[in-house]
Amino acid sequence: MKRLVFLLLTLTLAPVFCRAHSGKARFHIVVDTDGAADDLRALCMLLGNRDAEVLAIVTSDGAQEPARSAACVGGLLRTFHHEGIPVGCGRPTCAEIPAWRSRTERTDWGASSDSSDWPAAPALLAETIENEEEPVIAVALGALTNLDDLLAARPTLKNRIARIIWYNDCSEPLASANYRADPDAARRVLASGIPTAIVSAAPGNPIPITPALLDSIAAVGSPYARHIAATHRRPPLAHLIDERHLQAWDDLAALYLFAPELFNHRQQTPTVTTCTLHDPSETTFCCATLAVLRGRPDTESRVFYGFPTSAACYAPDVEPIMAQAQALYGPSEWRAAVLTNELHGHLGIYATIGVKMGIRAREYFNIGVDDIEATTYAGCRPPVSCMNDGLQVGTGATVGHGLLHVAQCDPPRPEALFCFKGKTIRLRLKPEYAARIRRDVQRGIELHGAQTEEYWQYIRALALQYWLEFDRHEIFDLETVETK
């Protein structure tokens, strides 16, 4: 019976997750969280699925204080190297402190945050929604305070919010923690006329978070899936799972974004719909969650469906690094480095540096290919200019698309600017790595002479060594650039 349910669910979700695609995000979202453990799961689902572009994350009062939640979210984004996603902090509501706050505050979200100066949540929401060209969806995992404050200050922006997806345990009548944290705000937002889906589990059918579910999530293998499993296998969440206390709560809002067809819909008012899982079984929830965490297959390809991973497809000196390179740096970097070096005509050192730089820039903003504009200072003279080939494949910002600009500079340097939606960062190869490359290449010239067959074989071996040894999170200096 379970196999039949799994097959039926797979067929149901196949059109959602496996359709042909342009590579662009389908949903442009802002997320509001109160820092609970189920919010951590929801955020990992949203950040890890290329169908959703997370424009900003703001925090509201509830499971944690807003400032503490902002620090948790900032740490989570640093863990995934998505520092380019802005975080805003809401205001305290003076609501009753929930009994589970002390446990929530002990949950390990990830790396420590490097900031405590968070912009005010309503101001960040206003700036984000105003500057976004696509319709914005607000995914609310806590109180509706920030949306209420936004609408009070900037009422015309409600026309830029396509819909709200709000998790709340009980919708008829309104109750539960996310409502109680700010009832007045909830009533005003629900009466604002913005289409709103109030998402919850089926009444009387809670879905527990179990060790078996965590095993299945961990097996997905993505950084986001692994992070969910790791945080929930440590105290205090591990103890709550053993007690079967943790349930699918706010993560249902993330699930609803990607697969609303799994929910029953009941129109409560002309603009408010209550949505409960049609089949609230653990099997259905598990399969749907895994589908979201896996995302669309091979979102970066336009011709391939999948990418060659068989050792027989690779040269004898490349095959030995395959498994380790993919385990260390992920499939995106592997794919881009393979394609770049085929395009480049030989295994090049700076071509691979360009790949790692381009992937790091995309990772910072958490975006797909063909979404970013780049200006390279690598010039037009090899070997440094070889970096430009890697930048094009790693980012999708090509000369043909008009997204890659080669600055005239002498001497050329391994550095580039990356601009996405009005935000710019600079990445440059750290001097010690550039110096190592120069020393190693000079040694090859001394040993084999310039441009000899032996020299190119030496460069190939160096390129493979750097491919495996150079971590994109370590080899670049990264700074934000103020734009006028």
C-alpha positions in Angstrom: 0.0 0.0 0.0 2.8 2.4 0.9 4.4 1.7 -2.5 1.2 2.5 -4.3 0.8 5.8 -2.3 4.4 6.7 -3.2 3.9 6.0 -6.9 0.7 8.0 -7.0 2.3 10.9 -5.2 5.3 10.8 -7.5 3.1 10.9 -10.6 1.1 13.8 -9.0 4.3 15.8 -8.3 6.0 15.0 -11.6 4.4 17.8 -13.5 5.3 20.3 -10.8 9.0 19.4 -10.3 10.0 17.9 -13.7 8.5 20.2 -16.3 10.6 21.8 -18.9 12.0 25.1 -17.6 13.8 28.3 -18.5 16.0 28.1 -15.4 14.3 31.2 -13.9 12.6 31.1 -10.6 8.8 30.8 -10.7 8.3 32.4 -7.3 9.8 35.6 -6.0 9.3 35.6 -2.2 9.8 37.4 1.0 9.8 35.3 4.2 8.8 36.3 7.7 9.9 34.0 10.5 9.8 34.0 14.3 12.8 31.7 14.6 11.2 28.4 15.5 12.6 25.0 14.5 9.9 24.4 12.0 10.8 27.7 10.4 14.4 26.4 10.0 13.0 23.5 8.0 10.8 25.7 5.9 13.7 28.1 5.2 15.9 25.3 4.1 13.2 24.1 1.7 12.7 27.6 0.3 16.4 28.4 0.0 17.3 25.0 -1.6 14.7 24.9 -4.3 15.6 26.9 -7.5 11.9 27.5 -8.2 11.9 30.1 -5.4 14.0 33.2 -5.3 14.2 34.4 -1.7 14.4 38.2 -2.0 14.6 39.0 1.8 13.9 37.4 5.2 12.5 39.4 8.1 11.8 38.3 11.7 8.8 38.8 13.9 8.1 38.3 17.6 7.1 34.8 18.7 9.2 31.7 19.2 12.2 33.9 19.7 12.7 37.7 20.0 13.0 39.3 16.6 16.7 40.3 17.1 17.7 36.9 18.2 15.8 35.3 15.3 17.6 37.7 12.9 20.9 36.5 14.2 19.8 32.9 13.7 18.7 33.6 10.1 21.9 35.5 9.4 23.9 32.5 10.7 21.9 30.1 8.5 22.6 32.2 5.4 26.3 32.3 6.3 26.3 28.6 6.6 25.0 28.3 3.1 27.1 31.2 1.9 24.0 33.2 0.9 25.1 36.4 2.6 23.6 38.5 -0.2 20.1 37.8 1.0 19.1 40.7 3.2 17.7 40.2 6.7 15.4 42.6 8.5 14.4 42.7 12.2 10.8 43.3 13.3 9.6 44.9 16.5 8.6 43.2 19.8 4.8 42.9 20.2 4.8 42.4 24.0 2.8 39.3 23.5 2.9 36.5 26.0 6.2 34.6 25.8 5.6 31.1 24.5 6.5 28.3 26.9 8.8 26.7 24.3 11.0 29.8 23.8 13.8 28.6 26.0 14.1 25.3 24.0 13.9 27.2 20.7 16.7 29.5 21.8 19.0 26.5 22.2 18.5 25.3 18.6 21.7 25.5 16.6 20.9 27.3 13.3 24.4 27.3 11.9 27.3 29.7 11.7 27.4 32.7 13.9 26.2 35.9 12.3 28.6 38.7 11.6 26.1 41.5 12.1 23.7 42.9 14.7 22.7 46.0 12.8 19.6 44.7 11.1 17.4 47.1 9.1 13.8 47.5 10.3 11.7 44.7 8.8 8.9 47.0 7.3 11.5 49.2 5.6 13.3 46.2 4.1 10.0 44.7 2.9 9.0 48.1 1.3 12.4 48.4 -0.5 12.4 44.8 -1.6 8.8 44.8 -2.9 9.1 48.2 -4.5 12.2 47.3 -6.4 11.1 43.8 -7.6 9.9 43.6 -11.1 8.0 40.3 -10.6 4.9 39.8 -8.4 6.0 39.1 -4.8 4.7 36.3 -2.6 4.9 36.8 1.2 5.5 33.5 3.1 4.6 34.2 6.7 5.8 31.7 9.3 5.0 33.7 12.4 3.0 36.8 13.4 1.7 39.2 10.7 3.1 42.2 12.5 5.6 43.2 9.8 3.1 43.0 7.0 0.7 45.0 9.0 3.3 47.7 9.7 4.2 47.7 6.0 0.7 48.2 4.9 0.1 50.9 7.5 3.2 52.8 6.3 2.9 52.1 2.5 -0.7 51.0 1.8 -0.2 51.1 -2.0 2.3 48.4 -1.8 -0.4 45.8 -1.2 -1.0 45.9 -5.0 2.6 44.6 -5.4 2.0 41.6 -3.2 0.5 38.8 -5.3 -0.5 36.7 -2.3 0.3 35.8 1.3 0.9 32.2 2.4 0.5 32.1 6.2 0.8 29.1 8.5 -1.6 29.1 11.4 -2.7 26.0 13.3 -6.3 26.9 13.5 -8.2 29.1 11.0 -11.8 28.6 11.8 -12.0 30.2 14.3 -8.6 32.0 14.2 -6.4 30.8 17.1 -2.9 29.3 17.6 0.5 30.8 18.3 1.1 32.7 15.1 -2.3 34.4 15.6 -1.9 35.1 19.3 1.5 36.7 18.8 -0.4 39.7 17.2 -4.1 39.2 16.8 -4.8 42.8 15.7 -2.2 42.6 13.0 -3.6 39.3 11.7 -7.2 40.7 11.5 -6.0 43.8 9.6 -3.9 41.9 7.1 -6.6 39.3 6.4 -9.0 42.2 5.8 -6.6 44.0 3.5 -7.8 42.4 0.3 -4.5 40.7 -0.4 -5.3 37.0 -1.5 -4.2 34.9 1.5 -3.9 31.2 2.0 -4.0 30.1 5.7 -2.2 26.8 5.7 -2.4 24.1 8.4 -2.3 20.4 9.0 -5.5 18.5 8.8 -7.5 18.9 12.1 -6.9 15.9 14.4 -4.2 14.5 12.1 -0.8 15.8 13.2 2.3 14.7 11.2 5.2 14.0 13.5 8.8 14.7 12.6 10.4 11.3 13.0 14.0 9.8 12.8 12.9 7.9 9.7 11.9 11.2 8.0 15.3 12.7 9.0 17.1 9.7 7.4 15.1 10.2 4.2 15.9 13.9 4.2 19.6 13.4 4.8 19.7 11.0 1.9 18.7 13.8 -0.5 22.3 14.9 -0.1 22.0 18.7 -0.7 23.5 21.1 1.9 20.0 22.2 2.9 18.7 18.6 3.4 21.8 17.7 5.4 21.4 20.8 7.6 17.9 19.9 8.5 18.9 16.4 9.5 22.0 17.6 11.4 20.2 20.2 13.4 17.3 17.9 14.3 19.6 15.1 15.4 21.2 17.3 18.1 19.7 18.5 21.3 17.2 20.0 22.0 15.4 19.0 18.9 16.6 15.4 19.1 14.9 15.0 22.5 11.6 16.6 21.2 11.6 14.1 18.2 12.1 11.2 20.6 9.1 12.5 22.5 7.2 12.8 19.2 6.6 16.4 20.0 7.9 18.0 16.8 5.3 18.1 14.0 5.0 19.5 10.5 3.9 23.1 11.2 5.4 26.1 9.4 7.1 23.8 6.9 3.6 23.2 5.5 3.6 26.8 4.2 6.8 26.0 2.2 5.2 22.8 0.9 2.1 24.7 -0.1 4.1 27.2 -2.2 5.4 24.4 -4.4 2.5 21.9 -4.4 -0.8 23.6 -3.5 -2.6 20.7 -5.2 -1.8 18.6 -2.2 -4.2 20.7 -0.1 -7.9 21.1 0.3 -9.1 24.6 -0.3 -12.1 26.2 1.4 -13.0 29.8 0.7 -13.5 31.7 4.0 -13.9 35.2 2.6 -13.5 36.5 -1.0 -9.7 36.8 -0.4 -9.0 34.4 2.4 -8.7 30.6 1.8 -8.1 27.9 4.4 -5.8 25.1 3.1 -5.3 21.7 4.8 -3.5 18.7 3.6 -5.7 16.4 1.6 -3.8 13.3 2.7 -2.2 14.0 6.1 -0.2 10.8 6.2 3.5 10.6 7.1 4.2 9.0 3.8 2.6 11.7 1.7 4.3 14.5 3.7 7.7 12.7 3.5 7.5 12.3 -0.3 6.3 15.8 -0.9 9.0 17.3 1.3 11.7 15.2 -0.4 10.4 16.4 -3.8 10.8 20.1 -2.7 14.3 19.5 -1.3 15.4 17.8 -4.5 13.9 20.5 -6.7 13.7 20.4 -10.4 16.2 18.0 -11.9 19.3 19.6 -13.5 18.0 23.2 -13.4 21.2 24.5 -14.9 21.1 22.6 -18.2 19.3 23.6 -21.4 20.4 20.6 -23.6 21.5 17.9 -21.2 19.1 16.1 -18.9 21.4 15.1 -16.2 25.1 15.4 -16.5 27.7 12.7 -17.2 29.0 11.1 -14.0 30.3 7.8 -15.3 34.0 7.5 -15.0 34.2 6.1 -18.5 33.2 9.6 -19.8 36.3 11.3 -18.4 40.0 11.3 -19.2 42.1 9.0 -17.1 43.7 11.9 -15.1 40.3 13.6 -14.5 38.4 10.5 -13.2 40.4 10.2 -10.0 39.3 13.6 -8.7 35.6 13.3 -9.7 34.1 11.9 -6.5 36.1 14.1 -4.1 35.7 17.3 -6.1 31.9 16.8 -6.3 31.7 15.9 -2.6 33.7 19.0 -1.6 32.3 21.6 -4.0 29.0 20.3 -5.3 27.6 19.3 -8.7 27.2 22.9 -10.0 31.0 23.6 -9.8 31.8 20.2 -11.3 29.5 20.7 -14.2 30.7 24.3 -14.9 34.4 23.3 -14.6 33.9 20.4 -17.1 32.1 22.5 -19.6 34.5 25.4 -19.2 37.6 23.3 -19.9 36.0 21.7 -22.9 35.2 25.2 -24.2 38.6 26.5 -23.3 40.5 24.0 -25.3 42.7 22.7 -22.5 42.6 22.2 -18.8 43.4 25.8 -17.7 44.3 27.2 -14.3 42.6 30.5 -14.6 39.7 29.1 -16.5 38.9 27.0 -13.4 39.5 30.0 -11.1 36.8 31.8 -13.1 34.4 28.9 -12.6 34.9 29.0 -8.8 34.6 32.8 -8.8 31.3 32.7 -10.8 29.8 29.9 -8.7 30.7 31.8 -5.5 29.0 35.0 -6.8 25.8 33.0 -7.6 26.0 31.3 -4.3 26.2 34.7 -2.5 22.9 35.8 -4.0 21.5 32.3 -4.1 20.5 32.5 -7.8 20.6 30.3 -10.8 22.5 30.8 -14.1 21.8 33.7 -16.4 20.6 36.0 -13.6 23.7 38.1 -12.9 25.8 40.8 -14.6 29.6 40.7 -14.3 32.4 43.0 -15.1 35.8 41.2 -15.3 39.2 42.8 -14.9 41.0 39.8 -16.2 41.6 41.6 -19.5 42.1 40.0 -22.9 45.6 38.6 -22.5 46.3 35.1 -21.3 46.8 33.5 -18.9 44.7 35.7 -16.6 42.1 36.4 -19.3 41.4 32.7 -19.4 39.4 33.4 -16.2 36.7 35.0 -18.4 35.7 31.6 -19.9 35.1 30.2 -16.5 33.1 33.3 -15.4 30.8 32.9 -18.4 30.0 29.2 -17.8 29.9 29.6 -14.0 27.4 32.4 -14.0 25.6 32.2 -17.4 26.6 35.9 -17.8 28.0 35.7 -21.3 29.3 38.2 -23.8 26.5 37.1 -26.2 23.8 37.9 -23.6 25.4 41.3 -22.9 25.9 40.4 -19.3 29.7 40.0 -19.2 31.8 43.1 -19.7 35.6 43.0 -20.0 37.1 46.1 -18.5 40.2 47.5 -20.1 43.0 47.3 -17.6 46.7 46.8 -17.6 47.9 44.7 -16.1 45.0 42.3 -16.0 44.0 40.9 -12.6 41.9 38.0 -11.4 39.0 40.1 -10.1 35.4 40.8 -11.1 32.3 42.7 -10.0 29.0 41.0 -9.9 25.7 42.9 -9.9 22.3 41.5 -9.1 19.2 43.6 -8.6 21.1 46.7 -7.6 23.5 45.0 -5.3 27.2 44.6 -6.2 30.0 42.5 -4.8 33.7 42.4 -5.7 35.6 39.1 -5.8 39.3 38.9 -6.2 41.8 36.0 -6.0 43.7 36.4 -2.8 47.3 37.5 -3.4 48.8 34.4 -1.8 47.0 32.1 -4.3 47.9 34.3 -7.3 51.6 34.2 -6.1 51.5 30.4 -5.7 50.1 30.1 -9.3 52.9 32.4 -10.7 55.6 30.4 -8.8 54.3 27.1 -10.0 53.9 28.2 -13.6 57.4 29.7 -13.6 58.8 26.4 -12.3 57.1 24.7 -15.2 58.8 27.0 -17.7 62.2 26.5 -16.0 61.7 22.7 -16.2 60.2 22.2 -19.6 60.5 25.5 -21.5 57.5 27.6 -22.5 54.8 26.2 -24.8 56.3 22.8 -25.1 54.2 19.6 -24.9 55.8 18.8 -21.5 54.9 22.3 -20.3 51.2 21.9 -21.2 51.1 18.5 -19.5 52.6 20.2 -16.4 49.9 22.9 -16.6 47.2 20.3 -16.9 48.4 18.5 -13.8 48.5 21.8 -11.9 45.0 22.7 -13.1 43.7 19.4 -11.8 45.5 19.9 -8.5 44.1 23.4 -8.0 40.6 22.2 -9.1 40.6 19.8 -6.2 42.6 21.9 -3.6 41.2 25.4 -4.1 38.0 26.0 -2.1 35.9 28.8 -3.5 35.0 29.9 0.0 38.7 30.4 0.9 40.5 31.6 -2.1 38.7 34.9 -2.8 38.4 38.2 -1.0 34.8 39.3 -1.1 33.5 42.8 -0.4 30.3 44.6 -1.0 30.4 47.6 -3.3 28.2 50.7 -2.8 26.4 51.6 -5.9 25.3 55.1 -6.8 
